[in-house]
Amino acid sequence: METVDLARLQFALTAGAHFLFVALTLGLATLVAVLQTRATLTRSPIHLRMTRFWGQLYIINYAMGIVTGLVMEFQFGMSWSGLTHFAGNVFGAALAIETLVAFFIESTFLGLWIFGWDRLNRWAHLALIWVVTLTAYASAFWILIANGFLQNPVGHEVVNGVLQLNDFGALTANPASLVAFGHVLSGAMVVGGFFMAGVSAYHLRRRTREQEFFRKSLRIGLAVALPATLVAGVFGGLGFATMQPTKAAAWSGSAKELAQVQADMVARFGPGDYLPPVELVRTAGVVMMLLFVVMLVFSAVSFLLMLFRPAVRRLRIWHWLLTAMIPVPFVTMLAGWVFREVGRQPWVVYGLLTTQHAMSHVTPLEMRVSLIAFCAVFGLLIVVNYWLLARHARRGPDAVALGSRPAETPAPALTF
């Protein structure tokens, strides 16, 4: 493979892996905030225990996601210095705001929430988790502002061969960003809802003693998953209106449309191949659509089943299917991400900078070594994250450390 292909593969694998953590983090943060709100308003002991149990799983996933997110920032300098030199003055502003929000505000308030149990006023402690959730939304928003600029560059001018930001309002109001933000946020709620329902179903299938705990959790997860799937479908449909002509032609697969778009791009930018990998774009789009239908039908049927308490407690085949559905939203989101990003090729900044010209000056050997290193590290992180989540999820609410009071050490006896 050429060096540019290796660099694209490296960024795709690391960004895709990071995206898995982000999706679950956004979904679980919202669910935990809602659970704690209910516990604070009603002083419900079971909702407080639910907050701690699901909150601990959220923290595990968040911590691992932070590690993978750091690598994304480094890659812009290591592999894509041409992009940062040409467009860093514009999309770099959004990335800088995201860094301030995610690594300073969100992490600070999350630390206060983790260590503030039984030390802060319950309303102050509730406010902390909502600040964490809203800053997580803000982090996703600014990332998608940066990505939306690459998809549909607006609010800029070319000065001495590089882009300069001249309209911050246009940058933040970019339709390619706003529609994607709604799509990703609702997709994250689908991930969180199916995760909560699937873990709860696992315990119910094993006839847990915590019947009421996991019955309520399963119902909450499904009550979120169904409407979130519908909203994600709406924003996904709106996203088709913001697609680039080359991506739209690749999705249609029409030879006539592909030839016409190629001719138009050659007329605008000179000789070259301006079509994305058609089969990959179409395959990713079809997988995304099919899995969306599967999730919509399954969540609708499950929503009806959860209304019947005997089914929630004893329908083991349904419990097994709910648990098996946990990875489906993750695969759907990855397929959608491939469809969105690969369909933009060969452009990094659509119509302004190609992937080839965005590359850093690195040798094939350097690219291979970094690719192997990143894949090994990210593979290890994914395995560790899965193991930790599965381990703590299986243990149930009695083994939760979050919010538990440390055992008091008895004072030593006085001897004479």
C-alpha positions as CSV (number, residue, x, y, z in Angstrom):
1,M,0.0,0.0,0.0
2,E,1.1,3.5,-0.7
3,T,2.1,5.7,2.3
4,V,-1.1,7.8,1.9
5,D,-3.2,4.6,2.1
6,L,-1.4,3.5,5.2
7,A,-2.0,6.9,6.8
8,R,-5.7,6.8,5.9
9,L,-6.0,3.3,7.3
10,Q,-4.3,4.3,10.5
11,F,-6.5,7.3,11.1
12,A,-9.6,5.2,10.2
13,L,-8.8,2.5,12.7
14,T,-7.9,4.9,15.5
15,A,-10.8,7.2,14.9
16,G,-13.2,4.3,14.6
17,A,-12.0,2.8,17.8
18,H,-12.3,6.2,19.6
19,F,-15.8,6.6,18.2
20,L,-16.9,3.4,19.9
21,F,-16.0,4.9,23.3
22,V,-17.6,8.2,22.6
23,A,-20.9,6.8,21.6
24,L,-21.3,4.8,24.8
25,T,-20.0,7.7,26.9
26,L,-22.6,10.2,25.5
27,G,-25.5,7.7,25.9
28,L,-24.6,6.5,29.4
29,A,-23.9,10.1,30.7
30,T,-27.4,11.1,29.8
31,L,-29.0,8.0,31.3
32,V,-27.0,8.4,34.6
33,A,-27.9,12.1,34.8
34,V,-31.6,11.2,34.4
35,L,-31.4,8.4,37.0
36,Q,-29.7,10.7,39.5
37,T,-32.3,13.4,38.9
38,R,-35.1,10.9,39.7
39,A,-33.2,9.7,42.8
40,T,-32.6,13.3,44.0
41,L,-36.2,14.4,43.5
42,T,-37.9,11.3,45.1
43,R,-35.1,10.1,47.4
44,S,-35.6,6.7,45.8
45,P,-33.0,4.2,47.1
46,I,-33.3,2.0,44.1
47,H,-32.7,4.8,41.7
48,L,-29.7,5.9,43.7
49,R,-28.3,2.4,43.4
50,M,-29.0,2.5,39.7
51,T,-27.1,5.8,39.4
52,R,-24.1,4.3,41.1
53,F,-24.1,1.0,39.1
54,W,-24.5,2.5,35.7
55,G,-22.3,5.5,36.7
56,Q,-19.5,3.1,37.4
57,L,-19.7,1.6,33.9
58,Y,-19.8,5.1,32.4
59,I,-16.6,6.1,34.3
60,I,-14.8,2.9,33.1
61,N,-15.7,3.6,29.5
62,Y,-14.9,7.4,29.8
63,A,-11.4,6.8,31.2
64,M,-10.5,4.4,28.3
65,G,-12.0,6.9,25.8
66,I,-9.8,9.7,27.1
67,V,-6.7,7.7,26.3
68,T,-7.8,7.0,22.7
69,G,-8.9,10.6,22.2
70,L,-5.4,11.9,23.0
71,V,-4.0,9.9,20.1
72,M,-6.3,11.6,17.6
73,E,-4.9,15.0,18.4
74,F,-1.3,13.7,17.9
75,Q,-2.1,12.2,14.5
76,F,-2.8,15.6,13.0
77,G,0.8,16.6,13.5
78,M,2.4,13.3,12.8
79,S,0.6,12.2,9.6
80,W,-1.4,15.2,8.4
81,S,0.8,18.3,8.7
82,G,-0.4,19.4,5.3
83,L,-3.9,19.6,6.6
84,T,-3.0,21.5,9.7
85,H,-0.8,24.0,7.7
86,F,-3.5,24.7,5.1
87,A,-6.7,24.6,7.2
88,G,-5.6,24.6,10.8
89,N,-6.5,28.3,11.3
90,V,-10.1,27.4,10.6
91,F,-11.0,23.9,11.9
92,G,-8.3,24.1,14.5
93,A,-10.4,26.7,16.4
94,A,-13.2,24.2,16.9
95,L,-10.7,21.5,18.0
96,A,-9.2,24.0,20.5
97,I,-12.6,24.7,22.0
98,E,-13.4,21.0,22.2
99,T,-10.1,20.4,24.0
100,L,-10.9,23.1,26.6
101,V,-14.4,21.8,27.1
102,A,-13.5,18.0,27.2
103,F,-10.2,18.0,29.1
104,F,-10.7,20.9,31.5
105,I,-14.4,21.5,32.2
106,E,-15.8,18.0,31.7
107,S,-12.9,16.1,33.4
108,T,-12.9,18.6,36.3
109,F,-16.6,18.3,37.1
110,L,-16.5,14.5,36.5
111,G,-13.8,14.3,39.2
112,L,-15.9,16.3,41.6
113,W,-18.9,14.0,40.9
114,I,-16.9,10.9,41.5
115,F,-15.4,12.0,44.8
116,G,-18.3,14.2,45.9
117,W,-20.6,11.4,47.0
118,D,-21.8,12.0,50.6
119,R,-19.5,15.0,50.7
120,L,-21.6,17.6,48.7
121,N,-25.1,18.7,49.0
122,R,-27.3,16.3,46.9
123,W,-28.5,19.2,44.7
124,A,-24.9,20.3,44.1
125,H,-23.9,16.8,43.3
126,L,-26.8,16.4,40.9
127,A,-25.7,19.7,39.2
128,L,-22.2,18.2,38.6
129,I,-23.4,15.2,36.6
130,W,-25.6,17.5,34.4
131,V,-22.6,19.8,33.8
132,V,-20.6,16.7,32.8
133,T,-23.3,15.6,30.4
134,L,-23.8,19.0,28.8
135,T,-20.0,19.4,28.4
136,A,-19.9,16.0,26.7
137,Y,-22.6,17.3,24.3
138,A,-20.5,20.4,23.8
139,S,-17.4,18.4,23.1
140,A,-19.2,16.3,20.5
141,F,-20.7,19.5,19.0
142,W,-17.3,21.2,18.4
143,I,-15.7,18.0,17.0
144,L,-18.6,17.9,14.5
145,I,-18.1,21.6,13.7
146,A,-14.5,20.7,12.7
147,N,-15.6,17.6,10.8
148,G,-18.4,19.5,9.1
149,F,-15.9,22.1,7.8
150,L,-14.0,19.3,6.2
151,Q,-17.2,18.0,4.6
152,N,-18.6,21.4,3.6
153,P,-16.0,24.2,4.0
154,V,-17.6,27.5,4.9
155,G,-16.7,30.7,6.7
156,H,-13.2,31.0,5.3
157,E,-11.0,32.8,2.8
158,V,-7.6,31.9,1.2
159,V,-4.8,34.2,2.3
160,N,-1.2,33.5,1.1
161,G,-2.1,30.0,0.2
162,V,-3.7,29.0,3.5
163,L,-7.2,29.3,4.9
164,Q,-8.2,32.0,7.3
165,L,-11.4,32.1,9.3
166,N,-13.6,35.1,8.4
167,D,-17.1,34.1,9.5
168,F,-17.3,32.2,12.8
169,G,-21.1,32.2,12.6
170,A,-21.1,30.4,9.2
171,L,-18.7,27.9,10.7
172,T,-20.9,27.1,13.6
173,A,-24.1,27.1,11.5
174,N,-22.8,24.7,8.9
175,P,-25.7,22.3,8.0
176,A,-23.2,19.5,7.5
177,S,-22.2,19.9,11.2
178,L,-25.6,20.5,12.8
179,V,-27.4,17.6,11.1
180,A,-24.5,15.3,12.0
181,F,-24.6,16.5,15.6
182,G,-28.2,15.5,15.9
183,H,-27.5,12.2,14.2
184,V,-24.6,11.3,16.4
185,L,-26.3,12.4,19.6
186,S,-29.4,10.4,18.9
187,G,-27.3,7.5,17.8
188,A,-25.4,7.6,21.1
189,M,-28.7,7.4,22.9
190,V,-29.5,4.3,20.9
191,V,-26.2,2.8,22.0
192,G,-26.8,3.7,25.7
193,G,-30.3,2.4,25.6
194,F,-29.5,-0.9,24.1
195,F,-26.5,-1.3,26.4
196,M,-28.6,-0.7,29.5
197,A,-31.4,-3.0,28.3
198,G,-28.9,-5.7,27.2
199,V,-27.0,-5.8,30.5
200,S,-30.3,-5.8,32.5
201,A,-31.6,-8.7,30.3
202,Y,-28.4,-10.6,31.1
203,H,-29.1,-10.4,34.8
204,L,-32.8,-11.2,34.4
205,R,-32.1,-14.2,32.3
206,R,-29.9,-15.5,35.1
207,R,-32.7,-15.1,37.6
208,T,-31.0,-12.4,39.6
209,R,-32.2,-11.5,43.1
210,E,-32.1,-7.8,41.9
211,Q,-35.3,-8.3,39.9
212,E,-36.8,-4.8,40.6
213,F,-33.4,-3.1,39.9
214,F,-32.9,-4.7,36.5
215,R,-36.6,-4.6,35.5
216,K,-36.6,-0.8,35.9
217,S,-33.2,-0.5,34.1
218,L,-34.4,-2.7,31.2
219,R,-37.6,-0.6,30.8
220,I,-35.6,2.7,30.9
221,G,-33.2,1.4,28.3
222,L,-35.9,0.4,25.9
223,A,-37.9,3.6,26.6
224,V,-34.9,5.5,25.4
225,A,-33.8,3.2,22.5
226,L,-37.0,3.3,20.5
227,P,-37.5,7.1,20.2
228,A,-33.8,7.6,19.8
229,T,-33.7,5.2,16.9
230,L,-36.6,7.1,15.2
231,V,-34.8,10.5,15.8
232,A,-31.5,9.1,14.5
233,G,-33.4,8.0,11.3
234,V,-34.8,11.4,10.8
235,F,-31.4,13.1,11.1
236,G,-29.9,10.5,8.9
237,G,-32.4,11.3,6.2
238,L,-31.7,15.0,6.5
239,G,-28.0,14.2,6.2
240,F,-28.6,12.9,2.7
241,A,-29.5,16.5,1.7
242,T,-26.0,17.7,2.7
243,M,-24.0,15.0,0.8
244,Q,-21.4,16.0,-1.7
245,P,-22.2,15.3,-5.4
246,T,-19.5,12.6,-5.6
247,K,-20.8,10.8,-2.5
248,A,-24.3,11.0,-3.7
249,A,-23.3,9.5,-7.1
250,A,-21.3,6.7,-5.3
251,W,-24.3,5.9,-3.2
252,S,-26.6,5.7,-6.2
253,G,-24.2,3.5,-8.1
254,S,-25.4,4.9,-11.4
255,A,-22.6,4.8,-14.0
256,K,-24.1,7.8,-15.7
257,E,-24.1,9.9,-12.6
258,L,-20.6,8.8,-11.7
259,A,-19.3,9.8,-15.1
260,Q,-21.1,13.1,-15.0
261,V,-19.7,14.0,-11.6
262,Q,-16.2,12.9,-12.6
263,A,-16.4,15.1,-15.7
264,D,-17.7,18.1,-13.6
265,M,-14.8,17.7,-11.1
266,V,-12.2,17.5,-13.9
267,A,-13.6,20.6,-15.4
268,R,-13.3,22.4,-12.1
269,F,-10.0,21.0,-10.7
270,G,-8.1,19.6,-13.6
271,P,-7.2,16.0,-14.5
272,G,-7.5,13.4,-11.7
273,D,-9.7,10.7,-10.2
274,Y,-12.3,12.4,-8.0
275,L,-14.6,9.5,-7.3
276,P,-14.6,7.8,-3.8
277,P,-14.4,4.0,-3.6
278,V,-17.9,3.2,-4.8
279,E,-18.3,-0.3,-3.5
280,L,-17.1,0.6,0.0
281,V,-19.4,3.6,0.2
282,R,-22.4,1.6,-0.9
283,T,-21.6,-1.3,1.3
284,A,-21.3,0.9,4.4
285,G,-24.5,2.7,3.5
286,V,-26.4,-0.5,3.0
287,V,-25.1,-2.0,6.3
288,M,-26.1,1.2,8.1
289,M,-29.7,1.1,6.6
290,L,-30.3,-2.6,7.3
291,L,-29.1,-2.5,10.9
292,F,-31.3,0.6,11.4
293,V,-34.3,-1.4,10.3
294,V,-33.3,-4.2,12.6
295,M,-32.9,-1.9,15.6
296,L,-36.2,-0.1,14.8
297,V,-38.2,-3.3,14.5
298,F,-36.6,-5.0,17.5
299,S,-36.9,-1.9,19.8
300,A,-40.6,-1.5,18.8
301,V,-41.4,-5.1,19.6
302,S,-39.4,-4.9,22.8
303,F,-41.2,-1.7,23.8
304,L,-44.5,-3.6,23.7
305,L,-43.1,-6.6,25.6
306,M,-41.7,-4.5,28.4
307,L,-45.3,-3.4,29.2
308,F,-46.0,-6.9,30.5
309,R,-44.2,-7.7,33.8
310,P,-44.2,-11.5,33.4
311,A,-42.4,-11.1,30.0
312,V,-39.8,-8.7,31.6
313,R,-39.1,-11.2,34.4
314,R,-39.3,-14.6,32.7
315,L,-39.1,-14.4,28.9
316,R,-35.6,-15.8,28.6
317,I,-35.3,-15.9,24.8
318,W,-36.1,-12.2,24.7
319,H,-33.5,-11.6,27.4
320,W,-30.9,-13.5,25.3
321,L,-31.8,-11.5,22.2
322,L,-31.6,-8.2,24.1
323,T,-28.1,-9.0,25.3
324,A,-27.0,-10.1,21.8
325,M,-28.2,-6.7,20.4
326,I,-25.7,-4.7,22.5
327,P,-23.0,-4.6,19.7
328,V,-25.5,-3.8,16.9
329,P,-25.8,0.0,17.5
330,F,-22.0,0.2,17.6
331,V,-21.6,-1.6,14.2
332,T,-24.4,0.7,12.8
333,M,-22.6,3.9,13.9
334,L,-19.3,2.6,12.5
335,A,-20.9,1.8,9.2
336,G,-22.4,5.3,9.1
337,W,-19.0,6.9,9.9
338,V,-17.3,5.0,7.1
339,F,-20.1,6.1,4.7
340,R,-19.7,9.7,5.7
341,E,-15.9,9.8,5.7
342,V,-14.9,7.5,2.8
343,G,-17.5,9.2,0.6
344,R,-15.6,12.4,0.9
345,Q,-12.5,11.0,-0.7
346,P,-10.2,11.9,-2.3
347,W,-10.7,15.2,-0.5
348,V,-9.7,16.0,3.1
349,V,-11.2,19.5,2.8
350,Y,-13.8,19.0,0.1
351,G,-12.9,20.9,-3.0
352,L,-9.9,22.5,-1.5
353,L,-7.3,20.0,-0.3
354,T,-6.8,16.4,-1.4
355,T,-5.7,13.6,1.0
356,Q,-2.4,13.2,-0.9
357,H,-1.5,16.9,-0.3
358,A,-2.6,16.8,3.3
359,M,0.0,14.1,4.2
360,S,3.1,14.7,6.2
361,H,6.5,13.9,4.8
362,V,7.0,10.4,6.3
363,T,8.6,7.3,4.9
364,P,6.6,4.1,4.2
365,L,8.6,2.4,7.0
366,E,7.7,5.1,9.5
367,M,4.1,4.8,8.6
368,R,4.1,1.1,8.9
369,V,5.8,1.1,12.3
370,S,3.3,3.7,13.7
371,L,0.4,1.8,12.1
372,I,1.4,-1.4,13.9
373,A,2.0,0.4,17.2
374,F,-1.3,2.2,17.1
375,C,-3.3,-0.9,16.2
376,A,-1.6,-2.9,19.0
377,V,-2.3,-0.2,21.6
378,F,-5.9,0.4,20.5
379,G,-6.6,-3.3,20.2
380,L,-5.4,-3.7,23.8
381,L,-7.5,-0.8,25.0
382,I,-10.6,-2.2,23.4
383,V,-10.0,-5.6,24.9
384,V,-9.3,-4.1,28.4
385,N,-12.4,-1.8,28.2
386,Y,-14.6,-4.8,27.2
387,W,-13.2,-6.9,30.0
388,L,-13.7,-4.2,32.6
389,L,-17.2,-3.4,31.4
390,A,-18.2,-7.1,31.3
391,R,-16.6,-7.8,34.7
392,H,-18.3,-5.0,36.5
393,A,-21.6,-5.4,34.7
394,R,-21.7,-9.1,35.6
395,R,-21.0,-8.4,39.3
396,G,-24.2,-6.4,39.7
397,P,-25.0,-3.4,41.9
398,D,-23.8,-5.0,45.2
399,A,-20.2,-4.8,44.0
400,V,-20.2,-1.2,43.0
401,A,-17.4,1.0,44.4
402,L,-18.6,4.3,43.1
403,G,-20.2,6.3,46.0
404,S,-19.5,3.7,48.6
405,R,-18.1,4.8,51.9
406,P,-14.7,3.4,52.8
407,A,-14.8,1.1,55.8
408,E,-13.6,2.9,58.9
409,T,-10.4,1.6,60.4
410,P,-10.8,0.9,64.1
411,A,-8.6,2.9,66.4
412,P,-5.8,0.9,67.9
413,A,-6.3,-0.3,71.4
414,L,-4.3,1.4,74.1
415,T,-1.9,-0.9,75.9
416,F,-0.1,-0.3,79.1
